[in-house]
Amino acid sequence: MADCRDTIVQLYAYLDQMLDDDLRRDIDQHLGDCSDCQGRVEFEFSLKARIRSRAAAEPIPADLEQRLRDCLDLDLGDE
């Protein structure tokens, strides 16, 4: 069964529905028993939804988009 540490470590994978069924079930069970973790998940879910909504409503400036693309294209193996 998941505990608080497991839940927080897997928080974003949980919110993005990227966990296997067993781990998701364990975290769901933990959330049913732990109001602290449940509050954290609800906060993060609301924050992600708000960011997604705002990002959809406001276009990204072209120069920022290009800088982000350039950063993502960096070969981190050269460091």
Secondary structure per residue as TSV (DSSP state, phi and psi in degrees):
chain	resnum	aa	ss	phi	psi
A	1	M	-	360.0	142.7
A	2	A	-	-71.3	150.8
A	3	D	-	-119.6	-172.1
A	4	C	H	-60.2	-43.9
A	5	R	H	-61.0	-48.6
A	6	D	H	-57.6	-42.5
A	7	T	H	-64.5	-45.6
A	8	I	H	-68.4	-40.4
A	9	V	H	-61.2	-37.5
A	10	Q	T	-97.0	8.8
A	11	L	H	-53.3	-51.7
A	12	Y	H	-72.4	-35.8
A	13	A	H	-64.1	-37.6
A	14	Y	H	-63.4	-49.0
A	15	L	H	-64.3	-32.8
A	16	D	T	-87.2	5.0
A	17	Q	T	55.3	46.2
A	18	M	-	-107.6	8.1
A	19	L	S	-93.5	153.1
A	20	D	-	-70.2	163.6
A	21	D	H	-59.3	-40.1
A	22	D	H	-65.2	-47.2
A	23	L	H	-66.9	-40.0
A	24	R	H	-60.3	-43.1
A	25	R	H	-63.2	-42.0
A	26	D	H	-61.1	-44.6
A	27	I	H	-68.6	-40.6
A	28	D	H	-56.8	-43.1
A	29	Q	H	-64.3	-44.0
A	30	H	H	-61.3	-43.3
A	31	L	H	-62.1	-31.4
A	32	G	H	-67.7	-23.4
A	33	D	H	-104.0	-14.7
A	34	C	-	-124.0	104.3
A	35	S	H	-68.6	-29.0
A	36	D	H	-63.5	-50.1
A	37	C	H	-66.5	-38.6
A	38	Q	H	-60.7	-42.0
A	39	G	H	-63.3	-39.7
A	40	R	H	-64.4	-43.5
A	41	V	H	-64.1	-43.2
A	42	E	H	-63.0	-41.9
A	43	F	H	-61.8	-50.0
A	44	E	H	-63.8	-38.3
A	45	F	H	-62.7	-45.8
A	46	S	H	-64.0	-41.2
A	47	L	H	-62.5	-46.5
A	48	K	H	-59.9	-41.8
A	49	A	H	-64.8	-40.7
A	50	R	H	-66.5	-43.8
A	51	I	H	-62.2	-44.9
A	52	R	H	-60.5	-42.8
A	53	S	H	-64.1	-46.1
A	54	R	H	-67.1	-38.8
A	55	A	H	-65.3	-34.6
A	56	A	H	-72.8	-29.5
A	57	A	H	-83.0	-24.3
A	58	E	S	-122.3	119.8
A	59	P	-	-67.3	151.1
A	60	I	-	-80.9	130.2
A	61	P	-	-58.2	142.0
A	62	A	H	-56.9	-39.8
A	63	D	H	-67.5	-37.1
A	64	L	H	-67.2	-43.4
A	65	E	H	-59.2	-43.0
A	66	Q	H	-66.1	-40.9
A	67	R	H	-62.7	-40.8
A	68	L	H	-63.7	-44.1
A	69	R	H	-61.6	-41.5
A	70	D	H	-61.8	-42.3
A	71	C	H	-63.1	-40.5
A	72	L	H	-71.3	-24.0
A	73	D	H	-84.5	-8.0
A	74	L	-	-60.7	140.8
A	75	D	-	-90.1	102.0
A	76	L	G	-70.9	-11.1
A	77	G	G	-72.2	-14.6
A	78	D	G	-81.7	-7.9
A	79	E	-	-77.3	360.0
